[in-house]
Amino acid sequence: MANEKRDYRQEYSEYHGKPEQIAARSQRNQAREKMGLSVGDPREVDHVRPISAGGSNRRDNLRVVSQHTNRTKGDKTK
């Protein structure tokens, strides 16, 4: 087992090809489009009320923040 090489490309494809991952990616892309962020823009869209807590992709639940702000925000619903 220790001598076997991992196939990272296959692992990546299998994970990101799952229906729930495709749906999550679609929601993120829809939110970015609503807020007018173009490809390559380093900012991210933050959901004021997370989708996991019943939030939506409605414009009044979205805000544009820096990557650092969004990643350090964490899940406050726990």
C-alpha positions as a Markdown table, in Angstrom:
| # | Residue | x | y | z |
|---|---|---|---|---|
| 1 | Met | 0.0 | 0.0 | 0.0 |
| 2 | Ala | 2.8 | 2.4 | 0.9 |
| 3 | Asn | 4.5 | 1.9 | -2.4 |
| 4 | Glu | 1.5 | 2.5 | -4.6 |
| 5 | Lys | 1.3 | 5.9 | -6.2 |
| 6 | Arg | -1.9 | 7.8 | -5.9 |
| 7 | Asp | -3.7 | 8.9 | -9.0 |
| 8 | Tyr | -4.5 | 12.5 | -8.0 |
| 9 | Arg | -6.1 | 13.3 | -11.4 |
| 10 | Gln | -8.6 | 10.4 | -11.0 |
| 11 | Glu | -9.4 | 11.4 | -7.3 |
| 12 | Tyr | -10.0 | 15.0 | -8.4 |
| 13 | Ser | -12.3 | 13.9 | -11.2 |
| 14 | Glu | -14.2 | 11.5 | -9.0 |
| 15 | Tyr | -14.8 | 14.2 | -6.3 |
| 16 | His | -15.6 | 17.2 | -8.5 |
| 17 | Gly | -17.8 | 15.1 | -10.8 |
| 18 | Lys | -20.3 | 14.2 | -8.0 |
| 19 | Pro | -23.7 | 15.7 | -8.5 |
| 20 | Glu | -23.6 | 17.6 | -5.1 |
| 21 | Gln | -20.3 | 19.2 | -6.1 |
| 22 | Ile | -21.6 | 20.2 | -9.5 |
| 23 | Ala | -24.7 | 21.8 | -7.9 |
| 24 | Ala | -22.5 | 23.6 | -5.3 |
| 25 | Arg | -20.2 | 24.9 | -8.0 |
| 26 | Ser | -23.3 | 26.1 | -10.0 |
| 27 | Gln | -24.6 | 28.0 | -7.1 |
| 28 | Arg | -21.3 | 29.7 | -6.5 |
| 29 | Asn | -21.1 | 30.7 | -10.2 |
| 30 | Gln | -24.6 | 32.0 | -10.2 |
| 31 | Ala | -23.9 | 34.2 | -7.1 |
| 32 | Arg | -20.7 | 35.5 | -8.8 |
| 33 | Glu | -22.6 | 36.4 | -11.9 |
| 34 | Lys | -25.4 | 38.2 | -9.9 |
| 35 | Met | -22.8 | 40.3 | -8.1 |
| 36 | Gly | -21.0 | 41.2 | -11.4 |
| 37 | Leu | -17.7 | 39.5 | -10.6 |
| 38 | Ser | -15.8 | 38.5 | -13.7 |
| 39 | Val | -13.4 | 35.5 | -14.2 |
| 40 | Gly | -10.1 | 36.2 | -12.5 |
| 41 | Asp | -11.5 | 38.7 | -10.0 |
| 42 | Pro | -9.9 | 37.8 | -6.7 |
| 43 | Arg | -12.9 | 38.9 | -4.6 |
| 44 | Glu | -15.5 | 36.3 | -3.5 |
| 45 | Val | -19.2 | 36.4 | -2.9 |
| 46 | Asp | -20.2 | 35.9 | 0.7 |
| 47 | His | -23.7 | 34.7 | 1.7 |
| 48 | Val | -24.8 | 36.7 | 4.7 |
| 49 | Arg | -27.0 | 33.8 | 5.7 |
| 50 | Pro | -25.3 | 30.6 | 4.5 |
| 51 | Ile | -27.1 | 28.3 | 2.1 |
| 52 | Ser | -26.6 | 25.5 | 4.6 |
| 53 | Ala | -28.6 | 27.5 | 7.1 |
| 54 | Gly | -31.5 | 28.2 | 4.8 |
| 55 | Gly | -30.0 | 31.2 | 3.0 |
| 56 | Ser | -30.4 | 31.8 | -0.7 |
| 57 | Asn | -28.7 | 33.3 | -3.8 |
| 58 | Arg | -31.0 | 36.3 | -3.7 |
| 59 | Arg | -29.1 | 39.5 | -4.2 |
| 60 | Asp | -30.0 | 40.9 | -0.7 |
| 61 | Asn | -28.3 | 37.8 | 0.9 |
| 62 | Leu | -25.0 | 38.3 | -1.1 |
| 63 | Arg | -22.1 | 40.7 | -0.6 |
| 64 | Val | -18.7 | 41.0 | -2.3 |
| 65 | Val | -15.8 | 40.6 | 0.1 |
| 66 | Ser | -12.0 | 39.8 | -0.2 |
| 67 | Gln | -10.9 | 36.2 | -0.2 |
| 68 | His | -9.3 | 36.6 | 3.2 |
| 69 | Thr | -12.4 | 38.0 | 4.8 |
| 70 | Asn | -14.6 | 35.2 | 3.4 |
| 71 | Arg | -12.2 | 32.4 | 4.3 |
| 72 | Thr | -11.7 | 33.6 | 7.9 |
| 73 | Lys | -15.4 | 34.3 | 8.5 |
| 74 | Gly | -16.1 | 30.6 | 9.2 |
| 75 | Asp | -19.4 | 29.0 | 10.0 |
| 76 | Lys | -21.1 | 31.0 | 12.7 |
| 77 | Thr | -24.2 | 28.7 | 12.8 |
| 78 | Lys | -22.5 | 26.0 | 14.8 |
